[in-house]
Amino acid sequence: MLVKESIFYKLKEITKDPRSYHLFILAVFRRLQLKKVTNNKQNFFQYRNELYPEYLNQGNALFYIREKALTFCKGTGLDIGAGDWPLPGAKPIQNDSTLNAYNLDPIPASSQDFIFSSHCLEHLYGWKNILKLWIHRLKNGGILFLYLPHKSMKLWNPGGPWVGGHHKWQPTADVIIPFLKENGMEIIDYNPDKDIYWSFHIAARKQG
């Protein structure tokens, strides 16, 4: 991960997403402020006077939220942006040319019992249309479970030293929950506070 997050990697990434070039440039300079430190025999990354546990850089946040997600996500469902750690029992949706977070055409409308997504929505442009697309694939009574980076995790903020322009925006419960309610979703569980992975979750049920 640290090699991938080098300054040279950030510069290379600018050419892949010109819309976010300013965020990649910010990340290059902010990377210089990042230090690895040890405190009480634990490794941390220090950034802007905050200590972040080293495990946050491993990309496996699913393992913390999995058990809670599985209490809601039952039946036939999707894990959108699954990466290397798909939710057990879910069909993993990766960044394929014909099936991805922006394009679920092969998935029939109102066909899924649940849609789970961990640390994906912040990578996407046009999040409102994306969520409408996902909701459209849920059955009435179907569950949408979102696991998202907490705004206090500055390393993951857009332009942050770990993510550069890969994170297009900063999801918060204050923004997402009203939108879900406006689009026929009932909030059944959420915690706006950061957990040990500096993340938060929202679970919502499609009404109808």
Phi, psi and omega in degrees: 000318183294325176295315180297330183269015182292164179301320181295324176296317180299317179297320179295323183292337181303321184290340182278336183216079184302333181296337183249020186302323182296328179288323177294321178297316177302317182297324179301314181285323180290334177301328181292341180270355186270130179230146174263127183227162176242132181222119183053044177066015175248143179269138180223161166254130179257127181212122179051049175066016176242142176258129180242125181303144183301327184297342179294345181265011184265346175077018184241042181300336180308323186296335177281318188267352189305310185297318177295317180300320183290342175287339179255327188265092181233150179094217181266126183201178183240148167244103185272122185080037189297326183062222183273356186229071180291149175294130180305133178087353181260150173281119181287130176251112181258194181268061180273155184293333183250352180209110183202185183300330180271340187226104177246026183306322179291348180263119182298150175297149176053039185247350189250138175284332179204156168229124178248142176210124181243121175051048178237316189302326181290347179272355193250139170282150174066050188299329180296314177295326178297311181296322176299319178299314181295315180300323180298334180276349181277143168292162168299130185090355180289157187252133168251121181240116181248132175239122194224154178293139179283145184297338180284349181274088189295335179293337180259356178295151177309129185085001179290160186295338178271331190243339180055237179264007178293327174267114187277335182202177185241099179292141172223158178298325181297333180268315189284318185299312177301322179296316179298317179298320179294341183246034169080022181249137175261127179284121182249344177194136172196158175221107183285350181277156179287143174261195184291344174261020179050045182225169175220163183230156174223130174241131183223149180246135179285125181273157179143000000 
